Amino acid sequence: MENEVKLITGAMVTFAFAVALLLIIPYFQIRDIPAPDGLKPYTTAELRGRQSYIANGCHYCHTQQPRDSSFAPDHTRGWGRAAVPADYVYDRPHLLGSMRTGPDLFNIGVRQPSKDWQLGHLYQPRAYVPDSIMPSFPYLFDVKDEAEADETEVRLPPEYQPEGKVVVATPEALDLVKYLQALKRNYPVIPAEPQ
């Protein structure tokens, strides 16, 4: 009986130590970080696009956390500066990601601001990046005989355009592109005050 008590006590102490080290201490370190001057809250359309980003599993293949040059060559890849905690003030849940099957999207709104490019890339990624392994998302689009006046027609390279048809973006696709365009972290980073 004495060994079981020691085992349970040791496991509880180890668990409490891990929780304190990995959750509680970091929470107190970053809980009061203010939003940088250049970071704006997401609009309603961007929040809907963020939900579509999550629902379509984009965060499984794309990260949103460029690392410092001492850890990885993210800056030389053109992914922008390293992320800091203040960059994620408005992100709930955080979509940092853990795999990089595709490029980091932390700064995609700066690197690729074109709405036409984003829409076309979602419809058929290989039309824009020939070696891409990203799946296409045709269900975010409608293929019609002609677009109506209030619809956004997707301009594709001729070889990817359905013959005699036009590709029209759905509201969900437009919101997703608005979210991607909102991923702009090009404001200057002010180092945190020493505590």
C-alpha positions, 0 to 999 in steps of 0.5 A: 500500500505504501508503494502505491501512495508514493507512485500516485503522489509522484504522478500527481506532483509530476503532472502538477509540475508539467501543467504549471510549466507548460500552461500556467506560467506561459499564460501569466507571461502573455495574458496582458500583451496589447495588440500592436498598432498595426494589427486590426481585429477581424471583420465579420467576413474575415471571421467567417472566412477563418471558420471556413479555413478551419472547416476545410482543414487548411491549418493541417498543412499550413502553419502561421508562425514563421520562426526566427532565423536562428531556428529556421530559414523562414525569412529567406523563404520570403515568409516575413519576420518571425512571429511574436505573441502580440501577433495572435491577440485576436486569434481564438483558437490560435492556428499556429499549425504543426506541419508545413506541407504547404508554405507558412500563411502568416503573411500571405496577405502581404506576399499574395494580396491579389483576390484573383490569384487567391480565388484561382488558387483555391479553385485549381492550385496547379494552375498557379503552382505547377508542383502543388500538392494542395487539393482543389476546393471546387465546392467553394465555386459554382460553374455556370453558363454566365456570371450574374452582375453581382457575382465574382467571376474567377479568372483562370488561365485558359487551359483551366477554364471550363469550356463555354462556362464561367467559374463563380466564387461562392460567398464562402470562397470570398470570405475565405479569401478575405481572411487570407488577405487579412493575414498581414503582419508587416507592421513593426514589432516593438520588443516587450518591456523587460519585467 
